[in-house]
Amino acid sequence: MIFIIVGVLIYFNGVGLTVPKFVLIISISFIFLLIKFTEIYRIKDWWGITNSGFVQSLGLLNKNVREVGFSSISDMDVHKPFLKDF
């Protein structure tokens, strides 16, 4: 979405069309909010792999950290849709 907005603004500038200031301000604000919410989501919930097992961290202010050792895992299933990568 960010690339589309920036691409449209660059195209308008390249063609010689003037972009109104309020459209530019709204576009920049939207891009900033998209980046902020993406980063907050990335920081809020994450998984990690250590030498002894998996670590799961949930929450932003009230963190809930859970560690699961490799010896505690009895089995694992992987479900991947066929067209997920396209």
Summary of the structure (lengths in Angstrom):
residues: 86
radius of gyration: 21.2
end to end distance: 17.6
largest distance: 63.8
contacts: 154
relative contact order: 0.09
helix: 48%
strand: 19%
